[in-house]
Amino acid sequence: MSNTTIDFASVQNDLLDAIKEGQDFTLGAVKTVADAFRPLTSALPTPSYPENLPTPAETIEASFKFVGRLIDAQHDFARQLVDLLTPADSAS
């Protein structure tokens, strides 16, 4: 077994960079397609949303806000669990 240490921050940063690169590629491709079809789609009626339903943008914002709160709650739970399971003499 080797004594290799993993730089988790570096691995995480590389992963996030790869995800962002993929997202940028996808956004560019969607923009290209949307621009190509804009003359056809501009003649279509603009969708309206019933008063009691959120717009797609509002739905995205509300969903990500909820997920942020959920992650915060899970983070707090995990920290409390580790604190309960960590022996008192090694909790420094």
Secondary structure, DSSP 8 states (H G I E B T S, - for coil): -------HHHHHHHHHHHHHHHHHHHHHHHHHHHHHHHHHHTTS------TTS--HHHHHHHHHHHHHHHHHHHHHHHHHHHHHHS-GGG--
